[in-house]
Amino acid sequence: MIVLKFGGSSVANATAMSRVLDIIERAAARDRVIVVSSAISGCTDALIQIGEAEDPEKLINQLQDRHLAIISRLFTGDERREASADCKSIFSDIRCIPPVIEAFGEVLSTRILARKLYCEGFKTKWLDSRDLVRTVPGGGQVEMAFTCKAIQEAVAANPLIKVFVAPGFIGRDASGAVTTLGRGGSDYSASIFAAAVGADDLQIWTDVPGIMTANPKVVPAAMTIGDISYRAAFDMARFGAKVLYAPAVAPARDAGIAIGIRNTFDPENPGTLISDRSAGVREWKGLSSLDDPQSGTTRICLIGEGPSTGKSVAPRRIAGALRDAGIQPLGEVSVEDGVNYFITVRTNVAHNAVAAVHREFFEARTLSLIDVYVAGNGAVGQALKAIVDANDGKFPTAGKRLRIIEISSDHGFAQHVLSVARSHSVFVDCTDSEDIWRSFVPLLQAGINIVCSNRRSLAIPYVEYAAIKAAAAQNGCFFRYDTTVGNALPILQSISDGAGCGSGIKLIEAVVSCTLNYLVTSYNGPRRESFASLVQRAHSEGLTEPDPRLDLGGRDALRKLLILSREAGVPLEESDVEIVPMLGPEFFGGSLEDFYRRLEDFEPEFARREEEMDATGKRQRFVASLRREEDGTYKANISMQLVGIDSPFYWINGTENVTVIHSDDAYPLVIKGSGEGARLAASGIIRNIMQ
């Protein structure tokens, strides 16, 4: 027999329940199964709120609609009608506001699961835990002899059933009153069911990859504990770790059943195995912490396994770690059973204290771990992944280790990251999306840093740009985007440093449109291919927008000039920029076929201009400029200009970029280099993350 327990996040919606059904199906292929489930995420709190409300009807309808939405997704036809009727019948009981209203959450979720399993062809039976689990007066504690006998008889009476489904968390006392086993009690229920039937396997499925060395929301470098003893797991739980309900350990331990803690959203991950293991030497397993709101203090516990070795260096190491972090503990380190060590700190520094002790005992490396989520699985995103993989994520010079958690081109990826990423993670925008920037402020407000290589996300209305910058500052996050102009060249940093240090910037001139520069420097009149064929080749090689007229009209240069100007402290808008495209207005209407035909017809004029420039020693370059006028205002312009041999723009070729920064106090600063290349962009992104 296999017992599977699923937490609230594992059955939160129809998609999550579908994952659960897959896990159950795999288990049922091996043996008979008992499924114990929590209520769907948030349901218990909602039921308690309903029980306390003066007019609960709206709240009841909202909760009923959540369950009906799950049913609508999982079932069709008559099956949907029957499941909906069953759900509404349960809500009829809820509307009576019974004394222990919170007991209905697990009933609702398990009735849906049981019905879906039956519809999928499994011989399934729903067991009402209220008839099986006997609690002592007051609830919480279970009369094990009565309960185990009742469970055994219920299973034995149904020898042909393949999958039993039972609600966790609930039971009845001897008087028949419905009771609960306490918040988190579904773990306890599953352990009791496993002990009662002598299960070969007890798996508790949740939304984390097992018991971890610390709360990963506090310590991003926290690691999954592969195996741990019953005692240490119980101590982790009772001293504050949330992944396991402490009373759940005893029934499985007494029956000699190992407990697996698994991740519903990563079912291939082995997670944590809790067993009767006995460590031959001292092992440190993890850190737990408990807050005392009344005193404003937090008690941190370092959990150990293995024999006590008398006088330990652990207190000295704990004190040293806190001292190095600048944290003053409230008293001395104490010890329990020779294996668990405790220290109390003020709650406002507890997270930093846990992180400091974790570094001392669990992070052999000195590299700080950074979780990275990459939006955009194109050339830059793949180059970024390749660099990180080649270095095993480690960048010792910077003292950092990068871990790419996910890389995706899905439209809703930013919202997904917002729901799963830990604070201090980094969100990288490698897309060409026009609207992904709308997720930046919520990400920053969630404590997620942003690195952006998508200039479309910066060339937005100034008020929106300023809001993103403000959100970064207000939430202690960074928002970096050096690769949006000049790829890996230090252009934006140079402008920002100059503007921020009081060295007034009076002129910025830049050839930053890689596409246009490639076209004008590659064209050689009648001696090589026509300008039209050159544009077509650039388009086929991915150097232009899907419609190359956007590049030829100066759109890319406009975006970059906006970014340059704002970095200089000038709140430039699109409407402030005068653009003189390299082609007349007749080229920008009609279809692409019309456009290329006009280019071919105009080829003699292109050739004539090229010969004139050759005769005068000039070259044409598409230059974006920002100039400070005498009255302190700024004028922005983008146009084709003729430059001579004395200009730094004269000597560039292909996709090279040149930016010239003129300030009040120094000679012009010329920055020149490649403005294109996925690997260069990826390197620049990594540098932004490391800063």
C-alpha positions in Angstrom: 0.0 0.0 0.0 1.2 3.5 -0.9 -0.1 6.6 1.0 0.1 9.9 -0.9 -0.6 13.2 0.8 -1.1 16.4 -1.2 -1.0 19.9 0.2 -3.2 22.9 -0.6 -0.9 24.3 -3.3 -0.8 20.9 -4.9 -4.6 20.9 -5.5 -5.0 24.7 -5.8 -6.7 24.6 -9.2 -7.5 22.3 -12.1 -4.0 22.4 -13.6 -2.5 21.5 -10.2 -5.0 18.7 -9.7 -4.1 17.3 -13.1 -0.5 17.0 -11.9 -1.7 15.2 -8.8 -3.7 12.8 -10.9 -0.6 11.9 -12.9 1.3 11.2 -9.7 -1.5 9.0 -8.4 -1.7 7.1 -11.7 2.0 6.3 -11.5 1.7 5.1 -7.9 -1.4 3.0 -8.7 0.6 1.2 -11.4 2.8 -0.1 -8.5 0.3 -0.8 -5.7 -3.0 0.1 -4.1 -3.1 3.7 -3.0 -4.6 5.9 -0.3 -4.7 9.5 -1.2 -5.0 12.1 1.6 -5.5 15.7 0.6 -5.7 19.2 2.1 -8.2 21.7 1.1 -7.4 23.8 -2.0 -5.1 26.7 -1.3 -6.7 29.4 0.8 -9.9 27.5 1.4 -9.6 26.9 5.1 -9.0 30.6 5.8 -12.0 31.4 3.6 -14.2 29.0 5.5 -13.1 30.5 8.9 -13.9 34.0 7.5 -17.3 32.7 6.4 -18.0 31.4 9.9 -17.2 34.8 11.4 -19.0 37.0 8.8 -22.3 38.7 9.6 -23.4 38.3 6.0 -21.4 35.4 4.6 -23.4 34.8 1.3 -21.0 36.7 -1.0 -18.0 34.9 0.5 -19.7 31.5 0.2 -20.5 32.2 -3.5 -16.9 33.2 -4.2 -15.6 30.0 -2.6 -18.2 27.8 -4.4 -17.3 29.4 -7.7 -13.6 28.5 -7.2 -14.5 24.9 -6.8 -17.0 24.9 -9.6 -14.3 26.4 -11.9 -12.1 23.4 -11.1 -14.9 21.0 -11.8 -15.6 22.8 -15.1 -12.0 22.3 -16.2 -11.7 18.7 -15.1 -15.1 17.2 -16.2 -17.5 17.3 -19.1 -21.1 16.4 -19.8 -22.9 14.3 -17.2 -19.8 13.9 -15.1 -19.6 17.7 -14.8 -23.2 18.0 -13.9 -22.9 15.3 -11.2 -19.7 16.8 -9.8 -21.2 20.2 -9.7 -24.3 18.9 -7.9 -22.2 17.2 -5.3 -20.2 20.4 -4.8 -23.4 22.5 -4.4 -24.8 19.9 -1.9 -21.7 20.4 0.3 -22.1 24.1 0.1 -25.7 23.8 1.2 -24.2 22.3 4.5 -21.7 25.2 4.6 -24.5 27.7 4.4 -25.8 26.4 7.7 -22.6 27.7 9.3 -21.8 24.5 11.3 -19.6 24.9 14.4 -16.4 23.5 12.7 -17.0 25.0 9.3 -13.3 24.7 8.4 -13.7 20.9 8.2 -15.4 21.2 4.8 -12.4 22.3 2.8 -10.8 18.8 2.7 -14.2 17.2 2.0 -14.6 19.4 -1.1 -11.2 18.8 -2.6 -11.2 15.0 -2.0 -14.7 14.6 -3.4 -13.5 16.2 -6.6 -10.3 14.1 -6.8 -12.2 10.8 -6.0 -14.8 11.5 -8.7 -12.2 12.4 -11.3 -10.2 9.2 -10.6 -13.4 7.2 -10.9 -14.1 8.9 -14.3 -10.6 8.0 -15.4 -11.3 4.3 -14.9 -9.8 3.7 -11.5 -11.8 1.6 -8.9 -12.0 4.4 -6.4 -13.7 4.9 -3.0 -14.0 8.1 -1.0 -13.5 7.5 2.7 -15.0 10.0 5.2 -12.2 10.6 7.7 -14.8 11.9 10.1 -16.0 8.3 10.5 -12.5 6.9 10.8 -10.3 9.3 12.8 -11.3 9.4 16.5 -9.9 12.4 18.5 -9.7 12.9 22.2 -11.9 15.6 23.7 -10.8 19.0 22.4 -9.4 17.6 19.2 -5.8 17.6 18.0 -4.8 14.3 19.6 -5.9 11.0 18.1 -7.0 7.8 19.7 -4.7 5.6 17.7 -6.2 2.2 18.6 -9.7 3.0 17.6 -8.6 5.0 14.5 -6.2 2.3 13.1 -8.8 -0.4 13.6 -11.5 1.7 11.8 -9.1 2.4 8.8 -8.1 -1.2 8.6 -11.7 -2.4 8.5 -12.6 0.2 5.9 -9.8 -0.9 3.6 -10.4 -4.6 4.2 -14.1 -4.2 3.4 -13.2 -3.0 -0.2 -10.6 -5.5 -1.5 -11.3 -4.5 -5.2 -10.7 -0.8 -4.7 -7.5 0.4 -6.2 -7.5 4.0 -5.0 -8.9 5.3 -1.7 -9.3 9.0 -1.2 -9.7 10.6 2.2 -9.8 14.1 3.5 -7.0 15.1 5.8 -7.2 17.4 8.8 -10.5 16.2 10.2 -12.0 13.6 12.5 -14.7 13.2 15.3 -14.5 12.8 19.0 -16.4 10.1 20.9 -19.5 12.3 21.2 -19.7 12.5 17.4 -18.6 16.2 17.2 -16.5 17.0 14.2 -12.9 18.0 15.1 -9.7 19.0 13.4 -6.1 17.9 13.9 -4.7 21.5 13.8 -3.3 23.6 10.9 -1.1 21.3 8.9 -3.0 18.4 10.3 -3.4 16.7 6.9 0.3 15.5 7.2 -0.7 13.9 10.5 -3.8 12.3 8.9 -1.6 10.7 6.1 0.9 9.4 8.7 -2.0 7.8 10.7 -3.4 6.2 7.5 0.0 4.8 6.6 0.6 3.4 10.1 -2.9 1.9 10.2 -2.4 -0.1 6.9 1.3 -0.8 7.3 2.1 1.1 4.2 5.3 0.4 2.3 5.6 4.1 1.2 4.4 7.4 2.6 4.9 10.4 0.4 4.0 14.0 1.4 3.7 16.1 -1.7 4.1 19.9 -1.4 5.4 22.9 -3.3 9.0 22.8 -2.2 11.8 20.3 -3.1 11.9 18.6 0.3 13.0 19.7 3.7 15.7 22.4 3.2 18.6 23.5 5.2 16.8 26.8 5.8 13.8 28.7 4.6 14.7 29.4 0.9 12.8 32.7 1.1 15.2 33.8 3.7 18.4 32.0 2.5 18.5 31.7 -1.3 21.5 29.3 -1.0 19.4 26.8 1.1 19.8 23.2 -0.1 17.5 20.2 0.0 18.4 17.7 2.7 18.6 14.4 1.0 17.9 12.2 4.1 17.2 12.9 7.7 16.3 11.0 10.8 12.8 11.0 12.3 14.2 12.9 15.3 15.9 15.6 13.4 12.9 16.1 11.1 10.6 16.4 14.1 13.0 19.0 15.6 13.1 20.9 12.4 9.3 21.1 12.3 8.7 21.9 16.0 11.3 24.6 16.0 9.8 26.4 13.0 10.3 24.7 9.6 6.9 24.8 7.8 7.3 22.0 5.3 6.2 19.3 7.7 3.7 19.2 10.6 5.6 18.0 13.6 3.0 15.5 15.0 3.1 13.7 11.6 6.4 12.1 12.4 5.4 9.9 15.3 2.8 7.5 13.7 5.1 6.7 10.7 8.2 6.5 13.0 6.4 4.1 15.4 5.4 1.9 12.4 8.8 2.0 10.9 7.6 3.7 7.7 9.9 6.2 5.9 8.4 9.5 4.9 9.2 11.1 1.6 8.8 14.8 1.1 8.3 15.5 -2.6 7.6 18.4 -4.9 4.3 18.2 -6.8 5.7 20.6 -9.4 9.0 18.7 -9.9 8.0 15.0 -9.4 11.3 13.7 -10.7 13.1 15.4 -7.8 13.8 12.8 -5.1 13.2 15.3 -2.3 13.9 14.4 1.3 13.6 10.9 2.9 12.8 10.8 6.6 13.8 7.4 8.2 15.4 5.8 11.2 18.9 6.6 9.8 21.6 6.9 12.4 24.5 9.1 11.6 27.9 7.7 12.7 29.4 11.1 13.1 28.0 14.6 13.8 26.1 16.0 10.9 24.4 19.4 10.7 21.0 19.1 9.0 19.4 22.5 8.9 18.2 25.7 10.6 14.8 26.6 12.0 13.5 29.7 13.7 10.6 30.7 15.7 9.4 34.3 16.3 8.0 35.6 19.5 5.9 38.6 18.5 5.3 39.7 22.1 9.0 40.1 22.8 10.1 41.0 19.3 12.7 38.2 19.4 13.5 35.1 17.3 14.9 31.8 18.5 17.2 30.2 15.9 18.0 26.5 16.2 20.8 24.6 14.5 19.7 21.0 14.1 22.2 18.3 14.3 22.4 14.5 14.0 24.8 11.9 15.3 26.5 11.3 18.6 27.4 14.1 20.9 31.1 14.6 21.1 31.2 16.4 24.4 32.5 20.0 24.2 31.5 21.3 20.8 32.9 24.2 18.7 29.4 24.9 17.4 28.7 27.7 19.9 31.9 29.5 19.0 31.2 29.2 15.3 27.6 30.5 15.7 28.8 33.4 17.8 31.5 34.2 15.2 29.2 34.1 12.3 26.8 36.5 14.0 29.7 38.8 15.0 31.0 38.9 11.4 27.5 39.8 10.2 27.4 42.7 12.8 24.6 41.0 14.8 24.5 41.2 18.6 22.8 38.0 20.0 20.6 38.2 23.1 22.5 35.9 25.4 24.7 32.9 24.9 24.3 29.8 22.7 22.5 27.0 24.5 22.3 23.3 23.7 19.7 20.6 23.9 20.5 16.8 23.9 24.0 17.6 22.8 22.8 18.0 19.1 20.6 21.1 18.8 22.0 24.6 19.4 20.0 27.7 20.1 20.6 31.4 19.9 18.1 34.3 20.3 18.3 37.5 18.3 16.0 40.5 17.7 13.3 39.6 15.1 14.3 42.6 12.9 17.7 41.0 12.3 16.6 37.4 12.3 16.8 36.9 8.5 20.3 38.2 8.4 21.2 36.0 11.4 19.8 32.9 9.8 21.7 33.6 6.6 25.0 34.2 8.5 24.7 30.9 10.5 23.8 29.1 7.3 26.9 30.4 5.5 29.0 29.2 8.4 27.6 25.6 8.5 26.2 24.8 5.1 27.9 26.8 2.4 31.3 25.4 1.9 31.8 27.7 -1.0 32.1 31.5 -0.5 30.1 32.2 -3.6 26.7 33.9 -3.0 24.0 32.2 -5.0 21.8 34.2 -7.4 18.6 32.8 -8.9 18.1 34.0 -12.5 14.9 33.9 -14.6 15.4 34.6 -18.3 12.6 35.9 -20.4 13.5 35.3 -24.0 14.8 32.0 -25.3 16.4 33.5 -28.5 20.0 34.0 -29.4 20.9 36.2 -26.4 19.0 34.0 -23.9 20.7 30.9 -25.3 24.2 32.6 -25.2 23.6 33.6 -21.6 22.7 30.0 -20.7 25.7 28.7 -22.5 28.1 31.0 -20.7 26.6 30.1 -17.3 26.6 26.4 -18.1 30.2 26.5 -19.3 31.3 28.0 -16.0 29.0 25.7 -13.9 27.4 28.9 -12.8 30.4 30.0 -10.9 32.1 33.4 -11.2 34.7 33.4 -8.4 36.2 36.7 -9.2 32.8 38.4 -8.5 32.1 36.0 -5.6 28.9 34.9 -7.2 27.2 31.8 -8.5 24.4 32.1 -11.0 21.6 29.5 -11.2 19.3 29.9 -14.2 16.0 28.6 -12.7 13.9 29.0 -15.9 14.3 30.4 -19.4 11.1 31.0 -21.4 9.6 32.9 -24.3 6.1 32.5 -23.0 4.1 35.7 -23.0 3.0 35.3 -19.3 6.5 34.4 -18.1 6.9 37.6 -16.0 3.7 36.9 -14.1 4.9 33.4 -13.5 8.2 34.6 -12.1 6.3 37.0 -9.9 4.4 34.1 -8.3 7.4 31.8 -7.8 10.7 33.7 -7.5 12.4 34.4 -4.2 13.3 37.8 -3.1 16.7 39.0 -4.5 16.3 36.8 -7.6 17.1 38.4 -11.0 14.7 38.7 -13.9 16.4 39.1 -17.2 14.5 40.6 -20.2 16.1 39.3 -23.4 12.9 39.6 -25.4 11.9 42.0 -28.1 8.5 42.5 -26.4 6.8 45.9 -26.6 4.9 45.5 -23.3 6.9 43.2 -20.9 8.0 46.4 -19.1 4.5 46.6 -17.6 5.6 43.8 -15.2 8.7 45.6 -14.1 7.2 47.6 -11.2 5.4 44.6 -9.7 8.6 42.5 -10.0 10.6 45.2 -8.2 8.0 45.6 -5.5 8.3 41.9 -4.9 12.1 42.3 -4.3 13.1 40.9 -7.7 16.0 42.6 -9.4 15.9 43.3 -13.2 18.5 43.3 -15.9 17.2 44.3 -19.3 18.7 44.0 -22.8 15.5 44.9 -24.5 15.6 48.6 -25.5 11.8 48.5 -26.2 11.4 48.2 -22.4 13.3 51.4 -21.9 12.0 53.6 -24.8 8.7 54.1 -23.1 6.9 57.3 -21.9 9.2 59.0 -19.4 6.7 58.8 -16.6 6.7 55.0 -16.9 10.5 54.9 -17.1 10.7 57.1 -14.0 8.2 54.9 -12.1 10.4 51.8 -12.8 13.5 53.6 -11.6 11.7 54.7 -8.5 10.3 51.3 -7.7 13.9 49.9 -7.9 15.2 52.5 -5.4 12.2 52.2 -3.1 12.5 48.4 -2.9 16.2 48.1 -2.6 16.5 46.4 -6.0 18.7 47.1 -9.0 17.4 47.9 -12.5 20.3 47.7 -15.0 20.2 47.9 -18.8 23.7 48.6 -20.1 23.3 46.3 -23.1 20.3 48.2 -24.5 22.8 50.6 -26.1 26.1 49.6 -27.5 25.8 45.9 -26.5 28.7 45.3 -24.0 30.3 48.7 -24.5 30.4 50.9 -21.3 28.3 53.7 -22.9 25.5 54.1 -20.4 27.8 53.8 -17.4 30.1 56.5 -18.7 27.2 58.9 -19.3 25.7 58.1 -15.9 29.0 58.6 -14.1 29.5 61.9 -15.9 26.0 63.2 -15.2 26.1 62.0 -11.6 29.5 63.5 -10.7 28.6 67.1 -11.7 30.6 67.0 -14.9 27.8 68.5 -17.1 27.2 66.7 -20.4 26.8 69.2 -23.2 26.7 67.0 -26.3 26.2 63.3 -27.0 26.7 62.1 -30.6 26.2 58.5 -31.4 26.2 56.1 -34.3 24.3 53.3 -32.5 21.9 51.8 -35.1 23.8 48.6 -36.0 21.4 47.9 -38.9 21.8 51.3 -40.6 25.5 51.4 -40.0 25.9 47.9 -41.5 23.9 49.1 -44.6 25.7 52.4 -45.2 29.2 51.0 -44.6 28.6 47.9 -46.7 27.2 49.7 -49.7 29.8 50.5 -52.3 27.8 51.8 -55.2 27.9 50.0 -58.5 31.0 48.1 -57.6 29.0 45.6 -55.4 25.4 44.6 -54.8 22.6 47.0 -55.0 21.3 48.8 -51.9 18.0 46.9 -52.2 19.7 43.5 -52.2 21.9 44.6 -49.3 18.7 45.4 -47.3 17.2 42.0 -48.2 20.4 40.2 -47.1 20.5 42.1 -43.8 16.8 41.2 -43.3 17.4 37.5 -44.0 20.3 37.5 -41.6 18.1 38.9 -38.8 19.9 42.2 -38.6 16.7 44.2 -39.2 13.2 44.4 -37.8 10.7 42.2 -39.5 9.8 45.3 -41.5 13.2 46.9 -42.3 11.6 50.3 -42.9 11.4 50.7 -39.1 15.2 50.6 -39.1 15.6 52.9 -42.1 13.1 55.3 -40.6 15.3 55.6 -37.5 13.1 53.7 -35.0 16.0 51.8 -33.5 18.2 54.9 -33.3 15.3 56.7 -31.6 14.9 54.1 -28.9 18.6 54.3 -28.1 18.7 58.1 -28.1 15.9 58.1 -25.6 17.9 55.8 -23.3 21.1 57.8 -23.7 19.3 61.0 -22.9 17.5 59.7 -19.9 20.8 58.3 -18.5 22.2 61.8 -18.8 19.3 63.1 -16.8 17.3 64.6 -19.7 13.6 63.5 -19.6 13.4 63.1 -23.4 10.2 61.9 -25.0 9.7 60.6 -28.6 8.0 63.7 -29.6 11.0 65.8 -28.6 13.2 64.1 -31.2 13.5 65.4 -34.8 14.1 62.5 -37.2 15.2 62.9 -40.8 15.1 59.4 -42.3 17.6 58.4 -44.9 14.8 57.8 -47.4 11.9 60.0 -48.5 8.3 59.5 -47.3 7.4 57.6 -50.6 9.4 54.6 -49.4 7.4 54.1 -46.2 3.9 53.4 -47.6 2.6 50.3 -49.3 3.8 46.7 -49.1 7.3 45.4 -48.6 7.3 44.3 -52.3 6.6 48.0 -53.3 9.3 49.1 -50.9 12.0 46.8 -52.5 10.9 47.8 -56.0 11.3 51.5 -55.2 14.7 50.8 -53.7 15.8 49.1 -57.0 14.4 52.0 -59.0 16.3 54.4 -56.8 19.6 52.5 -57.2 21.1 55.0 -59.7 20.6 57.8 -57.2 22.2 55.7 -54.4 25.2 55.1 -56.8 25.5 58.8 -57.7 25.6 59.8 -54.0 28.2 57.2 -53.3 30.4 58.5 -56.1 30.0 62.1 -54.9 31.1 61.1 -51.4 34.1 59.2 -52.8 35.1 62.3 -54.8 35.0 64.6 -51.7 36.4 62.1 -49.2 33.2 62.0 -47.2 31.2 59.2 -45.8 27.6 59.2 -44.6 26.6 58.1 -41.1 23.2 58.0 -39.4 23.9 60.1 -36.3 21.8 60.5 -33.2 22.6 63.6 -31.1 21.6 65.3 -27.9 22.8 68.9 -27.6 22.5 71.4 -24.7 21.5 74.8 -26.0 22.7 78.1 -24.5 19.5 78.4 -22.5 20.0 75.1 -20.8 17.4 73.2 -22.8 18.3 70.2 -25.0 17.7 69.5 -28.6 17.6 66.0 -29.9 18.1 65.1 -33.6 18.6 61.9 -35.7 19.7 62.4 -39.3 22.1 61.2 -42.0 25.3 63.3 -41.8 28.4 63.5 -44.0 31.6 63.1 -42.0 35.2 63.5 -42.9 38.4 61.7 -42.1 38.8 63.7 -38.8 35.5 62.3 -37.4 35.5 59.1 -35.2 32.4 58.1 -37.2 34.4 57.9 -40.4 36.3 54.8 -39.6 33.6 52.4 -38.4 32.4 49.4 -40.4 29.6 46.8 -40.2 27.8 46.8 -36.9 30.4 48.8 -35.0 29.1 51.6 -32.7 30.7 54.9 -31.7 29.5 57.2 -29.0 31.2 60.6 -28.4 30.4 62.2 -25.0 31.3 65.9 -24.7 31.4 67.4 -21.2 32.2 70.8 -19.7 35.3 69.6 -17.8 37.2 67.2 -20.1 38.1 66.3 -23.6 35.5 64.3 -25.5 35.2 60.7 -24.5 35.0 58.3 -27.5 33.7 54.8 -27.0 33.9 52.5 -29.9 33.3 48.8 -30.4 31.0 46.1 -31.6 27.3 46.9 -31.2 26.0 43.5 -32.1 26.5 39.9 -31.0 24.5 37.6 -28.8 27.5 36.4 -26.8 28.7 40.0 -26.2 25.2 40.9 -25.0 25.1 37.9 -22.7 28.4 38.8 -21.2 27.1 42.3 -20.6 24.0 40.9 -18.9 26.2 38.8 -16.6 28.3 41.8 -15.8 25.1 43.7 -14.9 24.0 40.9 -12.6 27.4 40.8 -10.9 27.7 44.5 -10.2 
